[in-house]
């Protein structure tokens, strides 16, 4: 794992850089699921759907990814966790999700998420104890219970 990472509130001024991370992390999965990447639509959707809780992930001082959470209901929902490809498969995603799980466990809440069927991150979620709870045409629905 890299020597250090920080999770902090994302700043809207970082949106262009976060969008670039989103594209690098997700373009191949989006293309495999829905067809060619529509950059104009993706940029508009990304900028227009800034969640209440978007957290930036910095690794060794570099903006390297983001985590979108919804903690308002009876579960903690991971709406997105995306890392720039150069930081993937180094333990950062595992550490971030474990931190979300620990925070949810303190509150006695499950953690839920959905993952594109073509995204190999599903194996990571399974290793961290998430179980399949359903599916859509494009996604697997998963939950972890403390």
N, CA, C and O atoms as a GROMACS GRO file, in nm:
protein
  584
    1UNK      N    1   0.085  -0.118   0.000
    1UNK     CA    2   0.000   0.000   0.000
    1UNK      C    3   0.089   0.124   0.000
    1UNK      O    4   0.197   0.123   0.060
    2UNK      N    5   0.045   0.230  -0.068
    2UNK     CA    6   0.123   0.354  -0.066
    2UNK      C    7   0.145   0.400   0.078
    2UNK      O    8   0.073   0.360   0.170
    3UNK      N    9   0.246   0.484   0.096
    3UNK     CA   10   0.287   0.521   0.230
    3UNK      C   11   0.181   0.598   0.308
    3UNK      O   12   0.179   0.591   0.431
    4UNK      N   13   0.094   0.670   0.241
    4UNK     CA   14  -0.008   0.741   0.316
    4UNK      C   15  -0.121   0.789   0.228
    4UNK      O   16  -0.100   0.830   0.114
    5UNK      N   17  -0.241   0.783   0.283
    5UNK     CA   18  -0.354   0.841   0.211
    5UNK      C   19  -0.441   0.915   0.311
    5UNK      O   20  -0.441   0.887   0.430
    6UNK      N   21  -0.516   1.012   0.257
    6UNK     CA   22  -0.602   1.098   0.336
    6UNK      C   23  -0.738   1.099   0.268
    6UNK      O   24  -0.748   1.104   0.146
    7UNK      N   25  -0.843   1.094   0.350
    7UNK     CA   26  -0.979   1.112   0.300
    7UNK      C   27  -1.028   1.244   0.358
    7UNK      O   28  -1.024   1.265   0.479
    8UNK      N   29  -1.075   1.332   0.271
    8UNK     CA   30  -1.120   1.465   0.314
    8UNK      C   31  -1.236   1.509   0.227
    8UNK      O   32  -1.257   1.452   0.120
    9UNK      N   33  -1.313   1.609   0.271
    9UNK     CA   34  -1.421   1.658   0.185
    9UNK      C   35  -1.365   1.707   0.052
    9UNK      O   36  -1.265   1.778   0.047
   10UNK      N   37  -1.431   1.668  -0.056
   10UNK     CA   38  -1.392   1.715  -0.189
   10UNK      C   39  -1.441   1.858  -0.206
   10UNK      O   40  -1.542   1.899  -0.149
   11UNK      N   41  -1.368   1.933  -0.285
   11UNK     CA   42  -1.404   2.071  -0.317
   11UNK      C   43  -1.462   2.074  -0.459
   11UNK      O   44  -1.409   2.008  -0.549
   12UNK      N   45  -1.569   2.151  -0.478
   12UNK     CA   46  -1.629   2.154  -0.611
   12UNK      C   47  -1.529   2.204  -0.716
   12UNK      O   48  -1.540   2.168  -0.833
   13UNK      N   49  -1.433   2.285  -0.676
   13UNK     CA   50  -1.332   2.333  -0.770
   13UNK      C   51  -1.247   2.218  -0.824
   13UNK      O   52  -1.180   2.232  -0.927
   14UNK      N   53  -1.249   2.104  -0.755
   14UNK     CA   54  -1.173   1.986  -0.800
   14UNK      C   55  -1.251   1.901  -0.901
   14UNK      O   56  -1.201   1.799  -0.947
   15UNK      N   57  -1.372   1.943  -0.934
   15UNK     CA   58  -1.457   1.863  -1.022
   15UNK      C   59  -1.389   1.822  -1.153
   15UNK      O   60  -1.400   1.706  -1.191
   16UNK      N   61  -1.319   1.911  -1.224
   16UNK     CA   62  -1.255   1.865  -1.349
   16UNK      C   63  -1.154   1.752  -1.326
   16UNK      O   64  -1.148   1.656  -1.404
   17UNK      N   65  -1.076   1.762  -1.220
   17UNK     CA   66  -0.977   1.658  -1.190
   17UNK      C   67  -1.047   1.529  -1.146
   17UNK      O   68  -1.004   1.420  -1.183
   18UNK      N   69  -1.153   1.542  -1.068
   18UNK     CA   70  -1.228   1.424  -1.025
   18UNK      C   71  -1.297   1.358  -1.144
   18UNK      O   72  -1.306   1.236  -1.150
   19UNK      N   73  -1.347   1.439  -1.238
   19UNK     CA   74  -1.408   1.382  -1.359
   19UNK      C   75  -1.303   1.304  -1.439
   19UNK      O   76  -1.333   1.196  -1.491
   20UNK      N   77  -1.183   1.356  -1.448
   20UNK     CA   78  -1.078   1.283  -1.520
   20UNK      C   79  -1.050   1.148  -1.455
   20UNK      O   80  -1.027   1.049  -1.524
   21UNK      N   81  -1.051   1.145  -1.322
   21UNK     CA   82  -1.034   1.018  -1.251
   21UNK      C   83  -1.152   0.926  -1.281
   21UNK      O   84  -1.134   0.807  -1.307
   22UNK      N   85  -1.274   0.981  -1.278
   22UNK     CA   86  -1.394   0.903  -1.310
   22UNK      C   87  -1.381   0.840  -1.449
   22UNK      O   88  -1.407   0.720  -1.466
   23UNK      N   89  -1.343   0.919  -1.546
   23UNK     CA   90  -1.331   0.866  -1.683
   23UNK      C   91  -1.225   0.757  -1.690
   23UNK      O   92  -1.248   0.651  -1.749
   24UNK      N   93  -1.110   0.782  -1.630
   24UNK     CA   94  -1.002   0.682  -1.634
   24UNK      C   95  -1.042   0.552  -1.565
   24UNK      O   96  -1.007   0.443  -1.610
   25UNK      N   97  -1.117   0.565  -1.454
   25UNK     CA   98  -1.155   0.447  -1.377
   25UNK      C   99  -1.272   0.371  -1.439
   25UNK      O  100  -1.279   0.248  -1.428
   26UNK      N  101  -1.363   0.442  -1.504
   26UNK     CA  102  -1.491   0.380  -1.540
   26UNK      C  103  -1.520   0.368  -1.689
   26UNK      O  104  -1.614   0.297  -1.727
   27UNK      N  105  -1.444   0.434  -1.775
   27UNK     CA  106  -1.480   0.437  -1.917
   27UNK      C  107  -1.495   0.297  -1.977
   27UNK      O  108  -1.591   0.271  -2.050
   28UNK      N  109  -1.403   0.208  -1.949
   28UNK     CA  110  -1.411   0.075  -2.011
   28UNK      C  111  -1.534  -0.001  -1.964
   28UNK      O  112  -1.594  -0.075  -2.042
   29UNK      N  113  -1.573   0.014  -1.837
   29UNK     CA  114  -1.690  -0.056  -1.784
   29UNK      C  115  -1.820   0.004  -1.838
   29UNK      O  116  -1.914  -0.068  -1.870
   30UNK      N  117  -1.824   0.137  -1.847
   30UNK     CA  118  -1.941   0.204  -1.903
   30UNK      C  119  -1.958   0.164  -2.049
   30UNK      O  120  -2.069   0.135  -2.094
   31UNK      N  121  -1.848   0.164  -2.124
   31UNK     CA  122  -1.853   0.127  -2.265
   31UNK      C  123  -1.898  -0.018  -2.283
   31UNK      O  124  -1.977  -0.048  -2.372
   32UNK      N  125  -1.847  -0.107  -2.199
   32UNK     CA  126  -1.886  -0.248  -2.208
   32UNK      C  127  -2.033  -0.267  -2.173
   32UNK      O  128  -2.096  -0.361  -2.221
   33UNK      N  129  -2.089  -0.180  -2.090
   33UNK     CA  130  -2.227  -0.194  -2.045
   33UNK      C  131  -2.326  -0.124  -2.137
   33UNK      O  132  -2.430  -0.181  -2.171
   34UNK      N  133  -2.296   0.000  -2.178
   34UNK     CA  134  -2.392   0.081  -2.251
   34UNK      C  135  -2.347   0.124  -2.390
   34UNK      O  136  -2.425   0.186  -2.462
   35UNK      N  137  -2.226   0.093  -2.430
   35UNK     CA  138  -2.178   0.137  -2.559
   35UNK      C  139  -2.083   0.255  -2.545
   35UNK      O  140  -2.042   0.288  -2.434
   36UNK      N  141  -2.049   0.318  -2.657
   36UNK     CA  142  -1.945   0.422  -2.656
   36UNK      C  143  -1.968   0.530  -2.551
   36UNK      O  144  -2.080   0.574  -2.526
   37UNK      N  145  -1.857   0.572  -2.492
   37UNK     CA  146  -1.854   0.678  -2.391
   37UNK      C  147  -1.897   0.808  -2.456
   37UNK      O  148  -1.838   0.850  -2.556
   38UNK      N  149  -1.999   0.872  -2.403
   38UNK     CA  150  -2.046   1.002  -2.450
   38UNK      C  151  -1.989   1.107  -2.354
   38UNK      O  152  -2.046   1.132  -2.248
   39UNK      N  153  -1.877   1.166  -2.391
   39UNK     CA  154  -1.805   1.253  -2.298
   39UNK      C  155  -1.889   1.374  -2.256
   39UNK      O  156  -1.887   1.411  -2.138
   40UNK      N  157  -1.961   1.435  -2.347
   40UNK     CA  158  -2.041   1.552  -2.311
   40UNK      C  159  -2.149   1.513  -2.209
   40UNK      O  160  -2.169   1.583  -2.110
   41UNK      N  161  -2.218   1.401  -2.234
   41UNK     CA  162  -2.321   1.357  -2.140
   41UNK      C  163  -2.259   1.322  -2.006
   41UNK      O  164  -2.310   1.362  -1.901
   42UNK      N  165  -2.148   1.248  -2.008
   42UNK     CA  166  -2.082   1.207  -1.885
   42UNK      C  167  -2.038   1.328  -1.803
   42UNK      O  168  -2.058   1.332  -1.681
   43UNK      N  169  -1.977   1.428  -1.868
   43UNK     CA  170  -1.934   1.547  -1.796
   43UNK      C  171  -2.052   1.620  -1.733
   43UNK      O  172  -2.045   1.661  -1.617
   44UNK      N  173  -2.160   1.637  -1.810
   44UNK     CA  174  -2.279   1.705  -1.756
   44UNK      C  175  -2.337   1.627  -1.639
   44UNK      O  176  -2.373   1.686  -1.537
   45UNK      N  177  -2.347   1.497  -1.652
   45UNK     CA  178  -2.403   1.413  -1.546
   45UNK      C  179  -2.315   1.419  -1.422
   45UNK      O  180  -2.365   1.432  -1.310
   46UNK      N  181  -2.185   1.408  -1.441
   46UNK     CA  182  -2.092   1.408  -1.328
   46UNK      C  183  -2.099   1.541  -1.254
   46UNK      O  184  -2.110   1.544  -1.131
   47UNK      N  185  -2.092   1.650  -1.326
   47UNK     CA  186  -2.096   1.783  -1.263
   47UNK      C  187  -2.232   1.811  -1.200
   47UNK      O  188  -2.240   1.878  -1.098
   48UNK      N  189  -2.338   1.760  -1.261
   48UNK     CA  190  -2.472   1.788  -1.213
   48UNK      C  191  -2.521   1.697  -1.102
   48UNK      O  192  -2.630   1.718  -1.048
   49UNK      N  193  -2.442   1.598  -1.068
   49UNK     CA  194  -2.488   1.503  -0.965
   49UNK      C  195  -2.391   1.499  -0.847
   49UNK      O  196  -2.366   1.394  -0.789
   50UNK      N  197  -2.338   1.617  -0.813
   50UNK     CA  198  -2.246   1.627  -0.698
   50UNK      C  199  -2.324   1.590  -0.572
   50UNK      O  200  -2.420   1.658  -0.537
   51UNK      N  201  -2.283   1.484  -0.502
   51UNK     CA  202  -2.361   1.439  -0.386
   51UNK      C  203  -2.335   1.526  -0.263
   51UNK      O  204  -2.242   1.606  -0.259
   52UNK      N  205  -2.420   1.507  -0.162
   52UNK     CA  206  -2.402   1.580  -0.037
   52UNK      C  207  -2.270   1.544   0.030
   52UNK      O  208  -2.208   1.629   0.093
   53UNK      N  209  -2.227   1.419   0.016
   53UNK     CA  210  -2.104   1.375   0.081
   53UNK      C  211  -2.011   1.312  -0.022
   53UNK      O  212  -2.014   1.191  -0.044
   54UNK      N  213  -1.930   1.396  -0.085
   54UNK     CA  214  -1.824   1.348  -0.176
   54UNK      C  215  -1.692   1.372  -0.104
   54UNK      O  216  -1.660   1.484  -0.066
   55UNK      N  217  -1.618   1.266  -0.086
   55UNK     CA  218  -1.490   1.272  -0.018
   55UNK      C  219  -1.378   1.248  -0.118
   55UNK      O  220  -1.384   1.156  -0.199
   56UNK      N  221  -1.277   1.332  -0.111
   56UNK     CA  222  -1.160   1.316  -0.196
   56UNK      C  223  -1.063   1.219  -0.129
   56UNK      O  224  -1.049   1.218  -0.007
   57UNK      N  225  -0.997   1.139  -0.209
   57UNK     CA  226  -0.893   1.048  -0.162
   57UNK      C  227  -0.760   1.100  -0.217
   57UNK      O  228  -0.739   1.105  -0.338
   58UNK      N  229  -0.672   1.138  -0.126
   58UNK     CA  230  -0.538   1.183  -0.164
   58UNK      C  231  -0.439   1.075  -0.124
   58UNK      O  232  -0.444   1.022  -0.013
   59UNK      N  233  -0.350   1.044  -0.215
   59UNK     CA  234  -0.244   0.946  -0.187
   59UNK      C  235  -0.111   1.016  -0.210
   59UNK      O  236  -0.084   1.069  -0.318
   60UNK      N  237  -0.029   1.014  -0.106
   60UNK     CA  238   0.102   1.080  -0.112
   60UNK      C  239   0.089   1.222  -0.166
   60UNK      O  240   0.171   1.266  -0.246
   61UNK      N  241  -0.016   1.293  -0.121
   61UNK     CA  242  -0.037   1.432  -0.158
   61UNK      C  243  -0.105   1.454  -0.291
   61UNK      O  244  -0.128   1.569  -0.328
   62UNK      N  245  -0.138   1.349  -0.364
   62UNK     CA  246  -0.198   1.361  -0.497
   62UNK      C  247  -0.347   1.326  -0.491
   62UNK      O  248  -0.385   1.226  -0.431
   63UNK      N  249  -0.431   1.409  -0.551
   63UNK     CA  250  -0.572   1.376  -0.563
   63UNK      C  251  -0.584   1.251  -0.649
   63UNK      O  252  -0.549   1.254  -0.767
   64UNK      N  253  -0.631   1.142  -0.590
   64UNK     CA  254  -0.621   1.011  -0.655
   64UNK      C  255  -0.754   0.940  -0.671
   64UNK      O  256  -0.760   0.836  -0.737
   65UNK      N  257  -0.861   0.992  -0.612
   65UNK     CA  258  -0.989   0.926  -0.623
   65UNK      C  259  -1.093   0.996  -0.540
   65UNK      O  260  -1.070   1.103  -0.484
   66UNK      N  261  -1.210   0.933  -0.533
   66UNK     CA  262  -1.318   0.990  -0.453
   66UNK      C  263  -1.411   0.880  -0.405
   66UNK      O  264  -1.416   0.770  -0.459
   67UNK      N  265  -1.485   0.916  -0.301
   67UNK     CA  266  -1.581   0.829  -0.237
   67UNK      C  267  -1.709   0.909  -0.219
   67UNK      O  268  -1.709   1.013  -0.153
   68UNK      N  269  -1.820   0.861  -0.277
   68UNK     CA  270  -1.950   0.924  -0.259
   68UNK      C  271  -2.031   0.838  -0.164
   68UNK      O  272  -2.051   0.720  -0.188
   69UNK      N  273  -2.077   0.899  -0.054
   69UNK     CA  274  -2.155   0.828   0.046
   69UNK      C  275  -2.290   0.894   0.067
   69UNK      O  276  -2.306   1.014   0.047
   70UNK      N  277  -2.386   0.812   0.107
   70UNK     CA  278  -2.515   0.862   0.154
   70UNK      C  279  -2.537   0.797   0.289
   70UNK      O  280  -2.556   0.676   0.299
   71UNK      N  281  -2.535   0.879   0.393
   71UNK     CA  282  -2.551   0.828   0.530
   71UNK      C  283  -2.682   0.874   0.593
   71UNK      O  284  -2.695   0.875   0.716
   72UNK      N  285  -2.780   0.910   0.511
   72UNK     CA  286  -2.902   0.969   0.563
   72UNK      C  287  -3.008   0.868   0.606
   72UNK      O  288  -3.093   0.901   0.689
   73UNK      N  289  -3.005   0.747   0.554
   73UNK     CA  290  -3.113   0.652   0.581
   73UNK      C  291  -3.074   0.547   0.682
   73UNK      O  292  -2.996   0.572   0.774
   74UNK      N  293  -3.131   0.429   0.665
   74UNK     CA  294  -3.108   0.318   0.758
   74UNK      C  295  -2.993   0.229   0.714
   74UNK      O  296  -2.979   0.116   0.761
   75UNK      N  297  -2.911   0.279   0.622
   75UNK     CA  298  -2.790   0.211   0.578
   75UNK      C  299  -2.692   0.318   0.530
   75UNK      O  300  -2.732   0.428   0.492
   76UNK      N  301  -2.565   0.284   0.532
   76UNK     CA  302  -2.465   0.369   0.470
   76UNK      C  303  -2.452   0.319   0.326
   76UNK      O  304  -2.421   0.202   0.303
   77UNK      N  305  -2.474   0.406   0.231
   77UNK     CA  306  -2.472   0.369   0.090
   77UNK      C  307  -2.345   0.422   0.027
   77UNK      O  308  -2.319   0.542   0.028
   78UNK      N  309  -2.266   0.331  -0.028
   78UNK     CA  310  -2.151   0.373  -0.110
   78UNK      C  311  -2.206   0.393  -0.251
   78UNK      O  312  -2.233   0.297  -0.323
   79UNK      N  313  -2.221   0.520  -0.289
   79UNK     CA  314  -2.270   0.550  -0.423
   79UNK      C  315  -2.160   0.536  -0.527
   79UNK      O  316  -2.187   0.503  -0.642
   80UNK      N  317  -2.036   0.562  -0.487
   80UNK     CA  318  -1.923   0.546  -0.578
   80UNK      C  319  -1.795   0.542  -0.496
   80UNK      O  320  -1.781   0.613  -0.396
   81UNK      N  321  -1.704   0.459  -0.540
   81UNK     CA  322  -1.565   0.466  -0.493
   81UNK      C  323  -1.482   0.443  -0.619
   81UNK      O  324  -1.489   0.339  -0.683
   82UNK      N  325  -1.402   0.543  -0.652
   82UNK     CA  326  -1.324   0.537  -0.775
   82UNK      C  327  -1.183   0.588  -0.747
   82UNK      O  328  -1.163   0.692  -0.685
   83UNK      N  329  -1.087   0.512  -0.796
   83UNK     CA  330  -0.946   0.549  -0.785
   83UNK      C  331  -0.886   0.558  -0.923
   83UNK      O  332  -0.922   0.482  -1.014
   84UNK      N  333  -0.793   0.652  -0.940
   84UNK     CA  334  -0.718   0.658  -1.065
   84UNK      C  335  -0.649   0.524  -1.086
   84UNK      O  336  -0.599   0.464  -0.991
   85UNK      N  337  -0.644   0.476  -1.210
   85UNK     CA  338  -0.588   0.343  -1.235
   85UNK      C  339  -0.449   0.320  -1.176
   85UNK      O  340  -0.419   0.208  -1.134
   86UNK      N  341  -0.365   0.420  -1.170
   86UNK     CA  342  -0.229   0.398  -1.116
   86UNK      C  343  -0.230   0.366  -0.968
   86UNK      O  344  -0.130   0.317  -0.915
   87UNK      N  345  -0.342   0.393  -0.898
   87UNK     CA  346  -0.352   0.367  -0.755
   87UNK      C  347  -0.439   0.246  -0.722
   87UNK      O  348  -0.457   0.212  -0.606
   88UNK      N  349  -0.491   0.182  -0.825
   88UNK     CA  350  -0.575   0.065  -0.802
   88UNK      C  351  -0.488  -0.056  -0.769
   88UNK      O  352  -0.370  -0.061  -0.805
   89UNK      N  353  -0.548  -0.153  -0.700
   89UNK     CA  354  -0.484  -0.281  -0.666
   89UNK      C  355  -0.361  -0.263  -0.576
   89UNK      O  356  -0.264  -0.339  -0.584
   90UNK      N  357  -0.368  -0.161  -0.490
   90UNK     CA  358  -0.258  -0.136  -0.395
   90UNK      C  359  -0.306  -0.132  -0.251
   90UNK      O  360  -0.231  -0.093  -0.161
   91UNK      N  361  -0.431  -0.171  -0.229
   91UNK     CA  362  -0.483  -0.176  -0.093
   91UNK      C  363  -0.558  -0.053  -0.047
   91UNK      O  364  -0.615  -0.053   0.062
   92UNK      N  365  -0.558   0.052  -0.126
   92UNK     CA  366  -0.624   0.176  -0.086
   92UNK      C  367  -0.775   0.156  -0.081
   92UNK      O  368  -0.839   0.194   0.017
   93UNK      N  369  -0.832   0.098  -0.185
   93UNK     CA  370  -0.977   0.075  -0.186
   93UNK      C  371  -1.021  -0.011  -0.069
   93UNK      O  372  -1.122   0.017  -0.006
   94UNK      N  373  -0.944  -0.114  -0.040
   94UNK     CA  374  -0.974  -0.200   0.075
   94UNK      C  375  -0.975  -0.119   0.204
   94UNK      O  376  -1.067  -0.131   0.284
   95UNK      N  377  -0.872  -0.036   0.223
   95UNK     CA  378  -0.863   0.044   0.345
   95UNK      C  379  -0.978   0.143   0.355
   95UNK      O  380  -1.033   0.164   0.464
   96UNK      N  381  -1.016   0.204   0.244
   96UNK     CA  382  -1.125   0.301   0.246
   96UNK      C  383  -1.257   0.232   0.280
   96UNK      O  384  -1.334   0.281   0.362
   97UNK      N  385  -1.282   0.119   0.217
   97UNK     CA  386  -1.409   0.047   0.244
   97UNK      C  387  -1.411  -0.004   0.387
   97UNK      O  388  -1.516   0.000   0.452
   98UNK      N  389  -1.299  -0.053   0.438
   98UNK     CA  390  -1.296  -0.097   0.578
   98UNK      C  391  -1.326   0.019   0.672
   98UNK      O  392  -1.391   0.000   0.775
   99UNK      N  393  -1.278   0.137   0.639
   99UNK     CA  394  -1.309   0.254   0.722
   99UNK      C  395  -1.458   0.286   0.719
   99UNK      O  396  -1.517   0.320   0.821
  100UNK      N  397  -1.520   0.274   0.601
  100UNK     CA  398  -1.664   0.295   0.591
  100UNK      C  399  -1.738   0.190   0.673
  100UNK      O  400  -1.833   0.222   0.745
  101UNK      N  401  -1.694   0.065   0.664
  101UNK     CA  402  -1.757  -0.043   0.741
  101UNK      C  403  -1.744  -0.018   0.891
  101UNK      O  404  -1.841  -0.038   0.965
  102UNK      N  405  -1.628   0.026   0.936
  102UNK     CA  406  -1.608   0.051   1.079
  102UNK      C  407  -1.699   0.163   1.127
  102UNK      O  408  -1.759   0.153   1.234
  103UNK      N  409  -1.709   0.268   1.049
  103UNK     CA  410  -1.796   0.380   1.086
  103UNK      C  411  -1.942   0.335   1.090
  103UNK      O  412  -2.016   0.372   1.182
  104UNK      N  413  -1.984   0.255   0.993
  104UNK     CA  414  -2.121   0.204   0.990
  104UNK      C  415  -2.146   0.110   1.108
  104UNK      O  416  -2.254   0.114   1.169
  105UNK      N  417  -2.049   0.027   1.141
  105UNK     CA  418  -2.064  -0.068   1.252
  105UNK      C  419  -2.083   0.006   1.384
  105UNK      O  420  -2.161  -0.039   1.469
  106UNK      N  421  -2.014   0.117   1.402
  106UNK     CA  422  -2.031   0.197   1.524
  106UNK      C  423  -2.175   0.244   1.539
  106UNK      O  424  -2.223   0.262   1.651
  107UNK      N  425  -2.242   0.263   1.429
  107UNK     CA  426  -2.380   0.310   1.429
  107UNK      C  427  -2.479   0.195   1.414
  107UNK      O  428  -2.600   0.216   1.414
  108UNK      N  429  -2.428   0.072   1.401
  108UNK     CA  430  -2.514  -0.044   1.386
  108UNK      C  431  -2.585  -0.051   1.252
  108UNK      O  432  -2.693  -0.108   1.241
  109UNK      N  433  -2.523   0.007   1.149
  109UNK     CA  434  -2.586   0.015   1.018
  109UNK      C  435  -2.517  -0.076   0.916
  109UNK      O  436  -2.396  -0.095   0.923
  110UNK      N  437  -2.594  -0.132   0.823
  110UNK     CA  438  -2.532  -0.203   0.712
  110UNK      C  439  -2.474  -0.105   0.612
  110UNK      O  440  -2.504   0.014   0.615
  111UNK      N  441  -2.390  -0.156   0.524
  111UNK     CA  442  -2.335  -0.079   0.412
  111UNK      C  443  -2.386  -0.144   0.285
  111UNK      O  444  -2.377  -0.265   0.269
  112UNK      N  445  -2.440  -0.063   0.194
  112UNK     CA  446  -2.488  -0.116   0.068
  112UNK      C  447  -2.418  -0.047  -0.048
  112UNK      O  448  -2.364   0.063  -0.034
  113UNK      N  449  -2.419  -0.113  -0.161
  113UNK     CA  450  -2.360  -0.057  -0.282
  113UNK      C  451  -2.416  -0.131  -0.402
  113UNK      O  452  -2.483  -0.234  -0.388
  114UNK      N  453  -2.388  -0.077  -0.518
  114UNK     CA  454  -2.417  -0.147  -0.642
  114UNK      C  455  -2.292  -0.138  -0.728
  114UNK      O  456  -2.220  -0.038  -0.725
  115UNK      N  457  -2.267  -0.243  -0.804
  115UNK     CA  458  -2.146  -0.250  -0.886
  115UNK      C  459  -2.185  -0.300  -1.023
  115UNK      O  460  -2.263  -0.395  -1.036
  116UNK      N  461  -2.130  -0.237  -1.126
  116UNK     CA  462  -2.157  -0.283  -1.262
  116UNK      C  463  -2.116  -0.430  -1.275
  116UNK      O  464  -2.013  -0.471  -1.222
  117UNK      N  465  -2.198  -0.506  -1.344
  117UNK     CA  466  -2.171  -0.649  -1.359
  117UNK      C  467  -2.036  -0.675  -1.424
  117UNK      O  468  -1.974  -0.779  -1.398
  118UNK      N  469  -1.989  -0.584  -1.509
  118UNK     CA  470  -1.861  -0.604  -1.579
  118UNK      C  471  -1.741  -0.558  -1.497
  118UNK      O  472  -1.627  -0.575  -1.541
  119UNK      N  473  -1.764  -0.499  -1.380
  119UNK     CA  474  -1.655  -0.442  -1.301
  119UNK      C  475  -1.596  -0.548  -1.207
  119UNK      O  476  -1.667  -0.603  -1.123
  120UNK      N  477  -1.466  -0.577  -1.222
  120UNK     CA  478  -1.405  -0.678  -1.136
  120UNK      C  479  -1.394  -0.637  -0.989
  120UNK      O  480  -1.354  -0.719  -0.906
  121UNK      N  481  -1.427  -0.513  -0.954
  121UNK     CA  482  -1.426  -0.471  -0.814
  121UNK      C  483  -1.523  -0.554  -0.730
  121UNK      O  484  -1.513  -0.557  -0.608
  122UNK      N  485  -1.617  -0.619  -0.796
  122UNK     CA  486  -1.711  -0.705  -0.722
  122UNK      C  487  -1.636  -0.805  -0.635
  122UNK      O  488  -1.678  -0.834  -0.523
  123UNK      N  489  -1.525  -0.859  -0.685
  123UNK     CA  490  -1.446  -0.956  -0.607
  123UNK      C  491  -1.392  -0.891  -0.479
  123UNK      O  492  -1.387  -0.956  -0.375
  124UNK      N  493  -1.352  -0.766  -0.487
  124UNK     CA  494  -1.305  -0.693  -0.368
  124UNK      C  495  -1.418  -0.685  -0.265
  124UNK      O  496  -1.396  -0.713  -0.147
  125UNK      N  497  -1.536  -0.646  -0.309
  125UNK     CA  498  -1.648  -0.633  -0.216
  125UNK      C  499  -1.681  -0.767  -0.152
  125UNK      O  500  -1.712  -0.773  -0.032
  126UNK      N  501  -1.675  -0.873  -0.229
  126UNK     CA  502  -1.701  -1.006  -0.173
  126UNK      C  503  -1.597  -1.042  -0.068
  126UNK      O  504  -1.631  -1.097   0.037
  127UNK      N  505  -1.470  -1.012  -0.095
  127UNK     CA  506  -1.363  -1.039   0.003
  127UNK      C  507  -1.385  -0.962   0.132
  127UNK      O  508  -1.344  -1.007   0.239
  128UNK      N  509  -1.448  -0.846   0.122
  128UNK     CA  510  -1.472  -0.762   0.240
  128UNK      C  511  -1.605  -0.795   0.307
  128UNK      O  512  -1.650  -0.722   0.395
  129UNK      N  513  -1.668  -0.904   0.266
  129UNK     CA  514  -1.787  -0.951   0.334
  129UNK      C  515  -1.920  -0.905   0.278
  129UNK      O  516  -2.024  -0.933   0.338
  130UNK      N  517  -1.920  -0.837   0.165
  130UNK     CA  518  -2.046  -0.797   0.103
  130UNK      C  519  -2.110  -0.920   0.039
  130UNK      O  520  -2.042  -1.006  -0.017
  131UNK      N  521  -2.242  -0.927   0.049
  131UNK     CA  522  -2.316  -1.037  -0.011
  131UNK      C  523  -2.414  -0.981  -0.115
  131UNK      O  524  -2.461  -0.868  -0.104
  132UNK      N  525  -2.442  -1.063  -0.214
  132UNK     CA  526  -2.538  -1.023  -0.318
  132UNK      C  527  -2.678  -1.017  -0.258
  132UNK      O  528  -2.721  -1.108  -0.188
  133UNK      N  529  -2.748  -0.909  -0.288
  133UNK     CA  530  -2.886  -0.894  -0.241
  133UNK      C  531  -2.984  -0.881  -0.356
  133UNK      O  532  -3.105  -0.881  -0.334
  134UNK      N  533  -2.934  -0.870  -0.477
  134UNK     CA  534  -3.021  -0.855  -0.594
  134UNK      C  535  -2.940  -0.809  -0.713
  134UNK      O  536  -2.817  -0.801  -0.708
  135UNK      N  537  -3.011  -0.780  -0.820
  135UNK     CA  538  -2.944  -0.731  -0.940
  135UNK      C  539  -3.042  -0.656  -1.028
  135UNK      O  540  -3.164  -0.673  -1.018
  136UNK      N  541  -2.986  -0.574  -1.115
  136UNK     CA  542  -3.061  -0.509  -1.221
  136UNK      C  543  -3.005  -0.563  -1.352
  136UNK      O  544  -2.923  -0.655  -1.350
  137UNK      N  545  -3.047  -0.508  -1.463
  137UNK     CA  546  -2.990  -0.553  -1.590
  137UNK      C  547  -2.840  -0.525  -1.596
  137UNK      O  548  -2.766  -0.598  -1.662
  138UNK      N  549  -2.793  -0.421  -1.527
  138UNK     CA  550  -2.655  -0.376  -1.540
  138UNK      C  551  -2.571  -0.390  -1.414
  138UNK      O  552  -2.448  -0.392  -1.423
  139UNK      N  553  -2.633  -0.400  -1.297
  139UNK     CA  554  -2.561  -0.395  -1.170
  139UNK      C  555  -2.594  -0.514  -1.080
  139UNK      O  556  -2.702  -0.573  -1.087
  140UNK      N  557  -2.497  -0.548  -0.994
  140UNK     CA  558  -2.522  -0.634  -0.880
  140UNK      C  559  -2.544  -0.543  -0.760
  140UNK      O  560  -2.472  -0.444  -0.742
  141UNK      N  561  -2.642  -0.576  -0.677
  141UNK     CA  562  -2.668  -0.506  -0.552
  141UNK      C  563  -2.606  -0.587  -0.441
  141UNK      O  564  -2.621  -0.709  -0.437
  142UNK      N  565  -2.536  -0.521  -0.349
  142UNK     CA  566  -2.463  -0.591  -0.246
  142UNK      C  567  -2.480  -0.520  -0.111
  142UNK      O  568  -2.504  -0.400  -0.106
  143UNK      N  569  -2.467  -0.596  -0.004
  143UNK     CA  570  -2.478  -0.539   0.130
  143UNK      C  571  -2.382  -0.610   0.224
  143UNK      O  572  -2.351  -0.729   0.209
  144UNK      N  573  -2.336  -0.534   0.321
  144UNK     CA  574  -2.252  -0.584   0.431
  144UNK      C  575  -2.323  -0.549   0.560
  144UNK      O  576  -2.371  -0.437   0.577
  145UNK      N  577  -2.329  -0.645   0.651
  145UNK     CA  578  -2.395  -0.621   0.780
  145UNK      C  579  -2.293  -0.637   0.892
  145UNK      O  580  -2.216  -0.732   0.893
  146UNK      N  581  -2.293  -0.543   0.987
  146UNK     CA  582  -2.198  -0.551   1.099
  146UNK      C  583  -2.228  -0.670   1.189
  146UNK      O  584  -2.157  -0.691   1.288
   0.00000   0.00000   0.00000
